Amino acid sequence: MQFKVFVINLDKSTERMAFMRQQLELLNIDYERVPAVYGKDLDDAEIHTVFNEKANLAKYDKVLNVGEIGCYLSHINCWNMMVSQGLDFALILEDDSVLNPELLSLIQSISQLPSSWDYIKLCHGRKQKKVIDSIELTELFSLSTCLKLPSSTRGQFVSISGAQKLLASATPITRPIDIDIQYWYEKSLACYVVKPFPVLEADFESEICTLENRNNAKKHPVRRIWQKVCFEANVRINRNKLPDINQLKR
């Protein structure tokens, strides 16, 4: 299996990179640093190439800020690197991640799975999501399916098929990356969740919020309610598209 660990890190965030380096070296895990896209450095032409406000508001209730666009582009760069380097799968980490000491054994376990998965979440958002089905991966970790995926993109395994599907629908960017992955049914992604979560949030200030706090963006409450109703309906309508977790049993 051709595999890499990618760590997304802004050039100016040296403290974060030192934090990640220390953890990964302690766990004896090789990695490649991927320079994050700093949204504030994007000019109007670069933004217009990947972002359209009308398409954005058709799918999300706020206009994305440059930090959110830059974050999404950073993940796109990782997916493109997977394709260009011919990787079978990758572990993509953001640089504010606290790593479980058993992460290497989890990587080894994932490498032994059949190749029918696209995306495996390793972290949680603000709310825990209900599990549908589970199988045991290791003595510590299980793999589950969920109708509603955790929102954070702090840590995830992505297979080559997952990278290709994500790239096919990546632009124009319409939602923050952490929200967009929750719409797995639009991208035909076979998604799973590892529990207990092996990647947790470190105590760093959000780089996106230092540019412009998402919560301060102009809100469209009616649009938000309608989009939430549609999302709730669609995850249930597409329940039959959840992957069969039993096909991953070894």
N, C-alpha and C positions, 0 to 999 in steps of 0.2 A: 504494500500500500504506500503510495506517495502522499506524504502528510507534512504539514507545517503548522506551527503556532505563529499567528500574527498578533502583534501588539500595536494598536492604534495610539499614536502619541504626537501631540503638537511639539514642534521644535522648541518652543519656549517653556514647555512643561518638563523641565529637567528633574524636578523633585519627584514627579509622578513616575517618570521612566526609571529613576533609581529605585523607587519602591517596587516596581514590577520586576526589574532585573534581579533584585535581591531575592524575591520570592521564587522566581523561575530557576535561578541558579541553585538555590537551596534544594529545589525539587528535582534538580538534574534534568530540566526540560529545555531543549534548544528552542530558540524563537527568532523571529525576524521582526524588527521594528518597521512599522509602516507610518510614514509621516502623515499626520492628520491634516485635512484641509481646513485652514483657518478661514471661516466664512467672511470675516472682515476684509481679507485680502482679495476677495473675488471682485472683479469689476462688473459693471452692468452687463456687458456682452457675455461674460462667462456665466452669470446668473441666468440670463435669458436663454442660454443654450439648454439649460437643464430644468428651468423652473418657469411655470406659467401660472399667474395668480388666479385666472378664471378656472383652470383645471384644479388648482389647489382648493379653492372655495367650494367647488362642486363635490369634493370628497372630505373636506375638513372644515371646521368652523372658525379657524383663525388663519391669517396670512402667516406663512412660515417666516421666521427670521433668518438672518444669514448664518447664525450658529447652527440652526437645524439643517439648513441646506449643506453646510460644510460637513456636518456629522454624517449625513446620508452619503455624500460624495466619498467620504473616507471609507465607508463600508463598500461602496461600489468599487473603489480601488482594490480592496482586498479580494472581491469576487473576480475582478479582471485578472489579478495576479494568480489566482487559483487556476483559471482557464489557461493563461499564457504559460504557466509553469507545469501544466499537466498534472495537477494534484488530484488525488482521489477524494480527499476531504481536508478541512483545515479547522483549527480551533482559533476563533477570532475573539480577542480580548480587548476591551477598552482599558485605559490606563488607570482607572480608579477601582481596580478589582482586588478583593481579598480572596486568595486561592486556597481551596481545601488541600490539606497535606496529602490526600489520596488522589490528587488530580492525575498523576501519571498512570495509576492503575485504571482510572476511568478512561483515559485516552487509549490504553491497550485494549480495554473491553470494547470500546466503540469501533476500533479497527477490525475487530472480529465479527462485527454484525454484517448481515447481508446488505448489499448496496441499495436497498429499496427505500432508504430514508433520504430526506432533503435537508432538514433543519432540526437541530436539537437545542432547546433552550436550557441554559445552565444557571439562570438567575431569575429573581422575582421582581415584580414591580411593587406598587403600593398595596395591591390586594392579592391574596392567595386565590388561585383558580381551582375549580372543582376538577378532580381527576375522573376520567371515564374508565380506562383500563390500564393495567400495569403489568410489567414483567420485571424479574430480578436481573440486574446487570452484574453486580458484585455483592459481596457481603454487606456493603454499606449503601450502595446506590441502586435505585430502581429507575425504570424508564416508563413514562406514562403518556397517554393521549389526553388532551384537554380540548373542549370546544373553544374555550377562551384562553388564549395564550398569555403568559406573563408579558408585561409590556417592555421590560428593560432589555437592552441589547449589550449589556456589560460583558456577557460571555455566551458564546454559542458555537456548536459544531455546525459546519456547513459542508455538504457533500458537493461534488462537482455538478451533479444534476440540479441540486438546489441553487448553486451559484448561477447556473445557466438560466434557470427559471426567474431568479431574482433580477438578473441583468435584463431579461426580455421585457420586464415591466417597470424598470427602475425610473426611467425618465419619460415625460416630465415628472419631477418630484412633486407629489401632491400632499403627502403627510410626513410628519416626523418619522424617522426610521423605526423607532420603537412602537409607534402606533401602527404603521403600515404593515409590519409583520403579523399583527393580529388579524389582518384580513387575508389569512392563509388560503381561503377558498377562492379568492380572486386570482391567485397565482398558481393554483393547483399544487401547493406545497404539502408534502408529507412531513408533518411536524410532530415532534415529541418533546417531552420535558423530563429532565433528570431531577430526582429528589432523593435525599435532601439536596438543596441547591448548593453546588460546589463552588460557585462564584458569588461573592457578596459585595456590598458596596463599601468602599473605603471612605474615610472622612476627608474628602476633598471637595472644594467648592465647584459647582457645575460650571464648566467652561461655556456652555451655551447660555446659561443665565448671566454670566459676566458680560456677554454682549447685549443680550436683551432677554429678560425673564419671560418665558412663555406665558406665564400667568398674567402678565401685564399687556399682552396683545389685545387688540380690539376684539370683543366677543360678539358672536351672532347667536343669541340664545335659542331662537326659533330653529335656525339651521342645525344647531347642536342637538336639540331634542329630536328633530327629524332624523338626523344621521344616526343617533343612538338607537332609535326605534328600528331603523333599517338594519343596523348591525345586529341587534338582538334577534331580529327575524331571520336574517341571512345565516347566522351561525347555526340556527336550528334547522333551517331548510337544507343546509349543506352538511348536516350531521352524518349522512350516509357516505360522505366523501372523506371522513376521517380514515386514516390508514389503519389497516388491520395489524395491531401490534403483535399478534401471534406469529406473523411471518418473519419477525425478527428473532424468534426463539432459536437458540443454537442447539 
